[in-house]
Amino acid sequence: MEENPELIQSGQNVDDMKFRAAPVFLIHDGGGTTFAYHCLNPLGRPTYGIFNPHFRTGGKFEGGVRGMGRLYAGIIRRSCSESSFPAERNSDGSVNILLGGWSMGGLLSLEIAKVLTGDHGVRIIGILMVDSIYPVHLATEHVASFDRNHLDLSLSKNMYLSLKAMKEAVRLILDWDPPIWAGDEVSERPPISLLRAMESLPTASAQGHLIDIYRHDQSLGWHNYDNNMFLEIVDVEGNHFEVFSFQHIPGISRAIKRCFDELERVGHAIY
């Protein structure tokens, strides 16, 4: 992993069309990589991935999730300002983009969108959260159980680093409150959609896994944040860690493509 963001799909199949689909930036999950997004079938739009730049060193972010949001917003702003960026310019010189991500990636998308609210160069017209649960008021016993899981040194290096990043991600998320668009900013919050995994993780614990604490809630707990948060909620096959597995790639690719297409349609109507 060297360039951040990395180009995942060029979207060249739509290059000959008069209207080019808005590019999308997919943000890494708690494990820190964008591997899952590289498995997706074509989404019909330029697709970029942002990975955790501290993945290999295990370094920590200044300012937690908010610090990550500021850093990634800067990466996106820089990318969108390049003359080669594959997007049509609005009359004011800005570009329209979509954001999204799996698990922590959805939370980071929300934070990035808040940072870029009112930005002169980048306009977020939609966000897709892929099985991202509402992170506030998580039961402490669930978190304690997660922290007691020791890292197995016999794992491959990348798997070890990913699990280490995931533990750090849980701690960062627990210290974070989702951003609030208030006052004049309310109308600038982009439309948001949610993909929800239909199955729970198999576990011997009577309390279930941390990631499934809101599994039977259609909004994955986000009604605690905003009852009218989502443009749409779409169920997808598998549990949280299986939604990007080989057998589910066709289904989740279709769901992601359809949601981004609809978010772009609605976002253009709003902005």
Secondary structure per residue as TSV (DSSP state, phi and psi in degrees):
chain	resnum	aa	ss	phi	psi
A	1	M	-	360.0	117.9
A	2	E	-	-125.9	-58.4
A	3	E	S	-84.1	132.5
A	4	N	S	-130.5	110.2
A	5	P	S	-80.6	161.1
A	6	E	E	-104.6	143.1
A	7	L	E	-79.2	121.0
A	8	I	E	-97.7	-45.2
A	9	Q	E	-138.5	133.7
A	10	S	-	-78.6	-22.9
A	11	G	-	68.1	22.2
A	12	Q	G	-64.6	-19.7
A	13	N	G	-66.2	-12.2
A	14	V	G	-111.5	7.2
A	15	D	T	-65.0	-26.6
A	16	D	T	-86.7	2.8
A	17	M	S	-88.6	148.3
A	18	K	S	-62.4	-40.6
A	19	F	S	-101.2	121.7
A	20	R	-	-95.4	131.4
A	21	A	-	-61.0	144.3
A	22	A	-	-63.0	136.4
A	23	P	-	-64.6	156.9
A	24	V	E	-127.0	141.8
A	25	F	E	-110.4	119.9
A	26	L	E	-101.5	125.7
A	27	I	E	-97.2	141.2
A	28	H	-	-56.0	154.2
A	29	D	-	-83.0	-171.6
A	30	G	T	-61.8	-25.6
A	31	G	T	-72.9	-12.4
A	32	G	S	94.5	-9.3
A	33	T	-	-110.8	171.7
A	34	T	-	-113.6	19.5
A	35	F	H	-53.1	-45.1
A	36	A	H	-57.9	-36.7
A	37	Y	H	-70.1	-26.8
A	38	H	H	-69.9	-15.6
A	39	C	T	-85.4	-12.0
A	40	L	S	-68.8	147.0
A	41	N	-	-69.3	164.8
A	42	P	-	-53.9	132.9
A	43	L	-	-97.2	-5.7
A	44	G	S	75.8	21.5
A	45	R	S	-155.9	154.0
A	46	P	-	-58.6	130.0
A	47	T	E	-128.7	124.8
A	48	Y	E	-116.3	153.1
A	49	G	E	-121.3	140.0
A	50	I	E	-113.8	121.0
A	51	F	-	-103.6	165.4
A	52	N	-	-71.7	113.1
A	53	P	T	-67.0	-13.3
A	54	H	T	-98.7	10.4
A	55	F	T	-55.1	-48.2
A	56	R	T	-79.4	-24.5
A	57	T	T	-96.1	-20.3
A	58	G	T	76.2	12.8
A	59	G	-	-65.7	158.6
A	60	K	-	-104.8	155.7
A	61	F	-	-89.9	135.6
A	62	E	T	-71.3	127.8
A	63	G	T	85.2	9.2
A	64	G	H	60.0	-140.4
A	65	V	H	-62.7	-37.5
A	66	R	H	-64.8	-38.4
A	67	G	H	-64.8	-39.6
A	68	M	H	-62.6	-42.9
A	69	G	H	-60.0	-42.0
A	70	R	H	-65.9	-42.5
A	71	L	H	-62.6	-47.8
A	72	Y	H	-70.5	-33.0
A	73	A	H	-61.6	-38.5
A	74	G	H	-65.6	-40.0
A	75	I	H	-62.2	-44.1
A	76	I	H	-66.2	-43.8
A	77	R	H	-60.1	-43.3
A	78	R	H	-64.5	-43.5
A	79	S	H	-62.8	-42.8
A	80	C	H	-70.1	-20.5
A	81	S	H	-83.1	-12.9
A	82	E	S	-71.9	140.9
A	83	S	T	-63.7	-24.8
A	84	S	T	-86.5	-1.9
A	85	F	-	-63.3	128.7
A	86	P	S	-81.0	68.4
A	87	A	S	-149.5	144.9
A	88	E	-	-73.0	142.7
A	89	R	B	-86.4	140.0
A	90	N	-	-73.0	171.9
A	91	S	T	-60.8	-26.2
A	92	D	T	-91.6	5.6
A	93	G	S	90.6	-6.6
A	94	S	-	-80.1	166.7
A	95	V	E	-121.9	148.3
A	96	N	E	-92.3	132.5
A	97	I	E	-137.6	163.9
A	98	L	E	-112.9	153.4
A	99	L	E	-123.5	155.7
A	100	G	E	-172.0	170.6
A	101	G	E	176.4	157.7
A	102	W	E	-90.0	130.9
A	103	S	T	59.0	-115.6
A	104	M	H	-58.3	-29.7
A	105	G	H	-59.9	-33.5
A	106	G	H	-69.3	-39.2
A	107	L	H	-65.3	-43.1
A	108	L	H	-64.8	-34.2
A	109	S	H	-60.9	-39.8
A	110	L	H	-64.1	-44.1
A	111	E	H	-65.5	-42.6
A	112	I	H	-62.5	-42.7
A	113	A	H	-60.3	-37.4
A	114	K	H	-66.7	-43.0
A	115	V	H	-60.3	-38.6
A	116	L	T	-89.5	4.4
A	117	T	T	-61.0	125.3
A	118	G	T	80.9	4.1
A	119	D	-	-64.4	142.8
A	120	H	S	-81.5	-17.6
A	121	G	S	-108.3	-21.9
A	122	V	E	-129.9	130.8
A	123	R	E	-120.9	116.1
A	124	I	E	-82.9	119.4
A	125	I	E	-107.4	2.2
A	126	G	E	178.5	152.5
A	127	I	E	-132.2	136.0
A	128	L	E	-119.0	118.3
A	129	M	E	-100.2	123.6
A	130	V	E	-102.1	101.0
A	131	D	S	50.7	48.8
A	132	S	-	-98.3	114.8
A	133	I	-	-84.5	154.2
A	134	Y	-	-64.0	123.4
A	135	P	-	-90.2	-3.2
A	136	V	T	-90.0	144.6
A	137	H	T	66.2	31.0
A	138	L	-	-68.5	141.1
A	139	A	-	-64.1	132.4
A	140	T	H	-64.4	-29.7
A	141	E	H	-67.1	-30.6
A	142	H	H	-66.7	-43.0
A	143	V	H	-67.7	-42.3
A	144	A	H	-60.5	-40.5
A	145	S	H	-62.4	-40.6
A	146	F	H	-64.8	-43.0
A	147	D	H	-69.0	-22.6
A	148	R	T	-77.0	-11.4
A	149	N	S	-73.0	117.0
A	150	H	-	-81.5	149.7
A	151	L	-	-78.1	127.8
A	152	D	-	-86.0	114.6
A	153	L	T	-70.8	-9.4
A	154	S	T	-83.1	-7.1
A	155	L	S	-68.5	161.2
A	156	S	-	-62.2	158.8
A	157	K	H	-59.5	-45.8
A	158	N	H	-65.5	-38.4
A	159	M	H	-66.8	-40.9
A	160	Y	H	-60.9	-46.9
A	161	L	H	-64.3	-36.8
A	162	S	H	-66.4	-43.1
A	163	L	H	-67.2	-36.7
A	164	K	H	-63.6	-43.1
A	165	A	H	-64.1	-35.9
A	166	M	H	-67.4	-39.9
A	167	K	H	-62.9	-41.7
A	168	E	H	-66.1	-37.5
A	169	A	H	-61.1	-41.8
A	170	V	H	-59.5	-44.0
A	171	R	H	-66.7	-38.4
A	172	L	H	-65.6	-42.7
A	173	I	H	-64.7	-36.9
A	174	L	H	-68.1	-18.8
A	175	D	T	-96.8	11.7
A	176	W	-	-118.5	137.8
A	177	D	-	-110.3	135.1
A	178	P	-	-55.8	143.7
A	179	P	-	-67.3	152.8
A	180	I	-	-115.6	128.2
A	181	W	-	-89.9	116.4
A	182	A	-	-125.4	160.6
A	183	G	G	60.1	-130.7
A	184	D	G	-67.7	-16.2
A	185	E	G	-78.0	-18.1
A	186	V	G	-52.7	-44.0
A	187	S	G	-71.1	-10.7
A	188	E	G	-95.5	-3.7
A	189	R	S	-69.9	126.8
A	190	P	-	-67.6	155.8
A	191	P	-	-62.7	145.4
A	192	I	E	-130.0	138.2
A	193	S	E	-123.1	161.0
A	194	L	E	-132.4	132.7
A	195	L	E	-101.5	129.7
A	196	R	E	-119.5	124.0
A	197	A	E	-67.7	134.7
A	198	M	-	-83.2	-19.6
A	199	E	S	-109.1	152.8
A	200	S	-	-91.7	157.3
A	201	L	-	-72.8	138.1
A	202	P	-	-68.3	128.9
A	203	T	-	-153.1	149.7
A	204	A	S	-83.5	-10.9
A	205	S	-	-76.4	135.2
A	206	A	T	-68.2	-23.0
A	207	Q	T	-82.1	-13.9
A	208	G	-	78.9	176.9
A	209	H	-	-84.5	149.2
A	210	L	G	-49.6	-41.7
A	211	I	G	-70.0	-14.4
A	212	D	G	-106.0	14.0
A	213	I	T	-61.0	-28.7
A	214	Y	T	-114.9	22.4
A	215	R	T	-58.6	-35.6
A	216	H	T	-90.3	5.9
A	217	D	S	-97.1	124.4
A	218	Q	T	-54.7	-34.9
A	219	S	T	-95.3	7.4
A	220	L	T	55.2	33.8
A	221	G	T	92.6	-5.8
A	222	W	G	-73.9	-8.6
A	223	H	G	-63.7	-21.1
A	224	N	G	-70.7	-17.7
A	225	Y	T	-98.3	-46.5
A	226	D	-	-162.6	119.5
A	227	N	T	-62.8	-24.4
A	228	N	T	-113.8	36.9
A	229	M	-	-69.7	-40.4
A	230	F	E	-104.0	137.1
A	231	L	E	-64.6	-43.2
A	232	E	E	-157.1	155.0
A	233	I	E	-122.4	124.6
A	234	V	E	-121.3	125.8
A	235	D	E	-79.9	139.0
A	236	V	E	-127.6	157.8
A	237	E	S	-70.3	149.2
A	238	G	S	96.9	174.2
A	239	N	-	-94.0	-178.6
A	240	H	T	-53.5	-42.1
A	241	F	T	-89.5	-1.3
A	242	E	T	-109.7	-5.5
A	243	V	T	-61.9	-24.7
A	244	F	T	-105.8	14.7
A	245	S	S	-70.6	161.2
A	246	F	G	-51.7	-45.5
A	247	Q	G	-69.3	-19.6
A	248	H	G	-101.4	-2.9
A	249	I	H	-57.7	-46.0
A	250	P	H	-58.6	-43.6
A	251	G	H	-68.5	-45.0
A	252	I	H	-73.8	-29.7
A	253	S	H	-63.1	-44.0
A	254	R	H	-63.1	-42.2
A	255	A	H	-65.4	-43.7
A	256	I	H	-64.4	-45.0
A	257	K	H	-61.4	-46.2
A	258	R	H	-64.5	-41.9
A	259	C	H	-65.3	-42.8
A	260	F	H	-65.5	-39.0
A	261	D	H	-60.9	-42.6
A	262	E	H	-71.5	-39.8
A	263	L	H	-60.9	-40.7
A	264	E	H	-66.1	-41.3
A	265	R	H	-60.2	-47.5
A	266	V	H	-69.2	-41.1
A	267	G	H	-62.0	-40.3
A	268	H	H	-64.1	-37.0
A	269	A	H	-66.3	-34.9
A	270	I	H	-76.8	-44.7
A	271	Y	-	-99.1	360.0
